[in-house]
Amino acid sequence: MLHIPLLRAGRPYESLAVSILSDIRDGAPVAEVSQANSGLVARDLAGASANQARLEEIPTAELLEICRRAGEHLGESELPVGEEGQTPKRYLEQVSATTGLPRAMARANLGKARFVLTEMETVLGGLTRGLDPKILDRGWGTQDGRVVSYRRETPVLGAVLPSNSPGVHSLWLPAIPMKVTLALKPGRMEPWTPYRIAQAFIAAGCPAEAFGFYPSDHAGASELLQRCGRSLFYGDSATVEPWKADRRVQLHGPGWSKVVLGEDAAADWQPHLALIAESVAANGGRSCVNASGVWTAAHGRELALEIAAELAKIEARPLDDPKARLAAFPSVEAAWKLSEYIDARLAIPGAEDLTAPLRESRVAEVGGCAFVLPTVIHCTDADHPLARAEFLFPFVSVVELPADELVAGLGSSLVVTALTEDPRLIHQLLTAPHVERLNLGPLPTNRVAWDQPHEGNLFELLYRQRSLQAVGDGMGNPRAAAAG
């Protein structure tokens, strides 16, 4: 059986403890994955500074070129997985088999990571707001006529990663050109993408010491979060809650992203129907940038009925079908349990499933997999439990509120697409502290501008600007330094 080893400073290591990855269609074993215990994680992270020194000596310009080559390897090359080779085609088959993501979606997600790698100079420029990359090499420099200096907050970035979609791995890629090594704890069902990315970097000439790959249990994940100076943590609300007060950990939980229609757009919402459907259903509804809510100033029920009719056209298809638009659940039981959870909350007055009359059942079994079909809920009560719910399939609640109550009612939102020309509503959204990203105009919530921060800012997590003053010629440019 294929064995996926740990990577300890880039070197493969097989542990005695393993976890079996199975094909969700028939339960057949696909691979065994080495497991890292908390002690091993702690020992390896003690050497983080020495590993980071290998990146430190490489100019940022060269690291950007390594990123470009890594993008090519990621999409085109056969790369090692343990003692076997993995072609891009084989990667798509494996990630689909263990996660339930259709191969077409896996290919699109791999394309996102490849794009970020090949366009890393633009991405880095967005994260640093145009900082000259040479400043990261020297530790200081001049920017817009003033002296600036940044200090690195950690030699290693930890990442506790999910299994829902390979696209999320694009977010930690800029750590390498920022000269920060990586300690990756993959999702249980999706070790494939972070492992392949690490191998693509190594094949491109990146020091292998920059990569730690630690499949593990909750204890191992906690050890990683505690030992790394800065970390990314992906999980549901309950999982990330204990880490909310830890400023070292950037949390990536549910997005609760939304489309908002002002009174003007609500009066003529038909042209926006395709945008709303894409926001809800792209990538199988698995991303935090998928809209889980449509909040409108008027015509809520009419809009909800049309969204339901549009999303009901999406059918469950086998994972190898190029037209597949839904991801499978890990098991039939998991799919039915989620459907029953939704039904239990529909028993509370104030919400109605408008897709129910358009299908025989919310759960469909196709090609050995179980799928939860798109669901559109019309909420007459903005405080109903389903009004702000989010699930890993195309699910959306439509809520109607007066225009002057919309922004306050939204709650925490990773992305808001605002369809309105009402200056008052736009100003409220621009100044809303609970809106992370804002799209003004007809842009789907899943449309990502890679030259802008996605959720938080990785550069600001990893670096901190310091005050710098210098007298004499030790800085090489004393006049500019003194002016700073």
N, C-alpha and C positions, 0 to 999 in steps of 0.2 A: 504494500500500500504506500502511496505517496506520503512522505513525511515532511511537514513544514517545521523547520527548526527555529529556535530563537536566533536573534542576531545580537551578539554581545560585542560592542564596538565594531560592528560590521562583520564579525566572524560567526559562521553558523555553529550552533551548539544544540545537540540533542539532549533533552532532559529525560529522566526516567518517567516522570508524570506526563501523560498525554491526554488530549481530548479528541474525540472522534467527530469529524464533520460528516454529516449525512446528506444525501440528496433528498430534498423535501418531497419529491414526487413519489419515491418508492422506499425511502429509508435506507438505501444502499450506502455503505461507507464510501466516502470520496477521498478523505485524507485523515491522517492523524497529525495533531498539532502539539508540539512541545509546550509545556506549561512552565512558567516562571513562578517560583514562590517568592514571598516578600523579602526573604533574606537575600536571595540572589539579586533582586532588583536593587536593594539597598547597597550591596557590595559594588555592583556595577556603577551606580550613580555616584559613588564616592570618587570615581575616577573621571568625572565629567569635565573637570577643568583641563586635564591632560588631553582628553579627546578634542575639546574645543580649540586647543592650541594648534591643532592641525588645520582647522579652518581659518584661524586667525592669520596665518602666514600667507593665505591666498588672497590676492587682490579681488575686490568686489566685482570688477569688470570680468575677471576670469571666472568667478563663480556664476555670473550671469550667463556666460558662454556655456558653462557646464550645465546650467538649467536648460538651455536651448537644446543641447545634445541629449540630455536626459528625456526631454519631451519626444524626441525622435525615437529613442530606444523604447520608450513606454508604448508608443503606438505601433512600432514596426518590428522590433527585435524579438528574438527568442532569448529569454532571460532565465536564470536558474531559479528553481524552487526546490530547495533541498538538493538532491542529487539528480533531479530531472530538469529538462528544459521546458519552458512554458512559452508557446507562441501567443500572439494576441488573440487568435481564434480560440485556443485552449483556455486562456484566461477568461474570455467571455462565457464559455461553457461552464467553467468551474464556479465563477461568481454567481451565475444564474442558478445553477443547481442547488447551491447552499443557502442563497438569500431569497429566492423566488422572484428576483428582478428579471424581467424579460431580457433576452440578449440584445434586442434593439435598444433598450434603455441603458443597459450596461455599456454598450458601445458609445452611446451619447455621453454618458458620464465619464468614460475614459477620455473622450474627446475634450471635455471640460478641463480635466487635469493636464492633458497635453497642451491645450491652448495656454493655460496659465504658465506652464513651464517655458514654452517657446516665446511667450510675451512677458517674461518676468521683469524685464527692465521697465515696462509700462506699469505693471502691477506694483513694483517696488516704488516707483515714482508716485503713484497714487497714495500708497500707505504712508510714505514719508513726506507727502506734500511737496514733492519736487526737490528733496534734499540731494545734493551732489553725492553720488555713491562713494567718492573718494574720501568724504568726511568719515565714513565708517572705517576706512582703512587707517587714517591718521588719528582718529579720535577727536579731531577738531578741524575747523576750516571756516571759510567765510561764505555766507549765504545772504544774498540781497544786501550786500554791503555791511554786514555785521558778523562778528565772530560768534560761532556756535560750537558747542561741544556736547557729545552724548556719551553716557556711560551705559554699558550693557548690564542688565539686571540679573542675568543668569547665564551660565555656560550651556545649559540644556533646557529645552522646552519639552515638557511632558505632554502627552496627548492620550486621553482615554476616549477611544473612538467608538462610533456606533456601527450597526450593521445595516441600517435602513437604505443607504444610497452611497455609492462610491464617490459622488460629486463632492461630498463634504471634505474629502481629503485635499481638495484644492486649497483649503484655507490655511494649512500648516506648511505648505511648500515654501513660502517666502522666508521661512526661518533659515534656510541654508544660505542664501545670499546675504542675510543679516548676520551670518557667522555664528549661528547658534545651533548646537547639535540637537538631535531628536531622540526621545525615548517614547516609543509608540506602544500603547496597549490596544490591540485591535479588537473590534467587536467579535463576539464569539462565532458568528456565522460568516464573517467577512474579513478573514486575514489576508485575502488575496491582493487587494489593491495596495495597502500600505507596504506589503512585502515587495510587490512588483515595482512600486515607485522607488523604494530603497535600492533595489537591484539596478534600476534604470540610472539612478544617480551614480552608483558605483561604476557601472559600465561607461558612464560619461566622464569619469575621471575624478569624481568627488571622493575625498578620503573616506574609506569605509568606517573609520572611527566615528563618523558623524551620525551613525545609525544604531540605535538600540531598538529591538523588536521583542516585546515581552507579552505574549498571550498569557493571561493569568486570570485568577478569580478576583473577587471583590477585595480580598486582603492585599493582593498584588497591586491592584489599581489604587487603593488607598495609600500604599507605600510610595507609589510613584508620585501621587499628588502631594504627599507630605515632603518628599525628598527633593523634588524639582523646584527651582526658584520661581519658575513660571510654568503654568499648565493650561491646556484647553480641556474642558470636560463636557462631553456630550451625554445627555440622558434626559429622562422624563422629569417632571416637576419634583416628584418625591425623591428621586435619586440625587439631584443636584442641590436640594434644599440645605443639607448640612454644610455645604461649602460656600453659601452665599456671602458669609462675612469674611471670607478669606480673599484678600485683594490679590493674592498671587495666582488665583485660579479664575480664568475667564470661562464663564458658564455658557453653554449652548443647549438650552432646553427647547421646549415647544416655541414656535414662532408666533402663533396666533396672528398671522398676517391677514390683511383685510383689504377689500375694495370698498371705497366710500363714494357714494353718489350724492352730490348736493341737489338742491331742489331743481336746478337747471338741467342737470344730467338725468335726474329721475323722471323728468317730464318727457324725455326722449332717450330711453335707455336701450332701445333695440340695437343701435349701432355698436354698443359696448358688449353685446352678448358673447361674441367670440372671445374677446379679451378676458371676460370673467371666467368662461369655461376653461381657457388655457391656464389662468391663474390657479384654478382649483385642481385641474386634472393633470397638468404637465408632470412628467416623471412619476406617474402613477399616484400623485398626491402624497408622495413620501417625504418631500422636502419641507424644511421649516419656512421656506419662502412661498410655499403653496398657500393660497388664500383659504382660510377656514371660516371666514365670515364675509358677508356682503352687508354693509350698513348703509341704508338709504333714507333720504329725507321724505320719500313718498313712494307710492306704488309698490310696496313691499311684496304683497301677495302675487300681483301680476308678474313682477320680475322673477319671483321664486318659481312660479309655474313654468316660465320660459326656460330658466336655468335647468330645472328638472327635466324638461323635455329634451334639452340639448345634451345633458350628461347621460341621460338614459340610453343614448345611442352607443355609448361605449360598452363593448361586450368583453366578457372574459375569453381569452384565447390562450393556447399553449405557449409556453415560455419561448419556444423557438420560432413562433409566428412573427414575421417582420412587422405585422400590423398590431401586435400586442401593445395595449396601453394601460394594462393593470398589472400590478405586482401580486404574486401569490403570498399567502400567509404561511407561517411555518408548519401549520397543521390544520386539518379540518376543524378540530376542536377549538383552536384559537380563533378561527374565523367566526364560528357560531357563538362563541363566548362574547366576542365583541358585538356581534349583532344583537344578542340578548341584552347586553349592557345598554345599548342605544334604546331598545324597545322599553326597557324598564324606566328610562327617563322620559320617554314619550308618554308614559302614563301620567306624568305630571302635567296639569293643564298649562297651556300657553305655547305649545309646540306641536307641529304636524309634519309628518314625513310626506312630502309631495311626490316623491319618486315611488312610493309603495304601490300606487295603482298602475305603474308603468312596467312592473316586473312581477314574476311569480314569487321570488324570494330575494332577500338581500344577499344571500350567500349562494355562489355558484361553484360547482366542481367541474373542472375541465382539465384534461390532460394530466390527471393524477394530482392536481393542485386545487386548493380552495381559494376563492377570491371573494372579497366583499365588494359588492357593486356600488357605484356612485350613489350617494344619498344627499338629498337636499331637504333641509328642515326650514320651515317657515316659523319664526318665533314672533308671537304677538307680545311676549314679555321679554324685555331686554335682560332681565335677571334670571331667566330660565337656565337650568344647568347645561342645556345644549347650545345656548346662544354664544358661548365662548369655548366650545369644545374643539378638540383637535385630535385627529386619528391618522393612522398611516394608510389611508386610502382616500380617494376623492370624496371628501365630506365637507359640506358648507352649510352654515346657517345664515338665513336672510332675516335681518332685523330692521325694523322701521322705527326711526326716532325723529322728532322735529330737528331741523337743521341746527338750531342753537344748542342742541343737546348731544349731537353726534360725537364730537371729539372727546368730550368728557366721558361718554359712555363706552368708548372703544376699549379702554383698558390697555394693558401692555401689548404692543404690536411691533414685531420685528420689521415688517414692511407694510406700508399703507400706500396703495395706489388711489389717488384722489381724482375723481372725475367731476370737475366743477370749475367754473370760472368765477365763483363767488369770492371776492377778495377777503371778506371777513372769515369765511371758512378756511381759506388757504392760510391766512395769518394764524388762525388757531392751531392748524396742523403744524405749521413751521415752528411754533413756540411750544408745542406739546412735549413735555419731557418723557412721555411714555411711548412715543413713536421713534423707533430707531432709524429706519430708512424711509424716505418719502419720495414717491414718484408723482410728480405733478403732470397730469395728462394721461393719454391712453398708452400706458406702459404696463404690461402684465406684472404681477408681483414677483414672478419667477425670473424676470429679466435682470440679470446681474451685470453691473458695470464693474469690471475687474480692476479698473484703475481707481476705485473708491472702496473704502472699508465695507465689508459685508456685514459683520456683526461684531462690534468692537473693532479695535485696530491693533493688529498684531505688532506693528512697530512700537506703538505706545505701550503695549504689554511688555515688550522685550527691552526697550530702551527708555532712558529718562534723560531729559536735557539737564545739563549742569551749568552752573555759572562758571565762567572762565575769565580770569584776568592774568596777565603776564607782563613782566617787566624785563627788559634785556633782549638778547638775541636767541634765547633758548628755544623759542617757538618757530624761529625761521622767518617770521613776519611780524616783528614787534610793533610796527606802526598800526597794522590792522588789529592786532591783539589789544593794544592800548585803547584803540577806538571802541572796542567792545566793552 
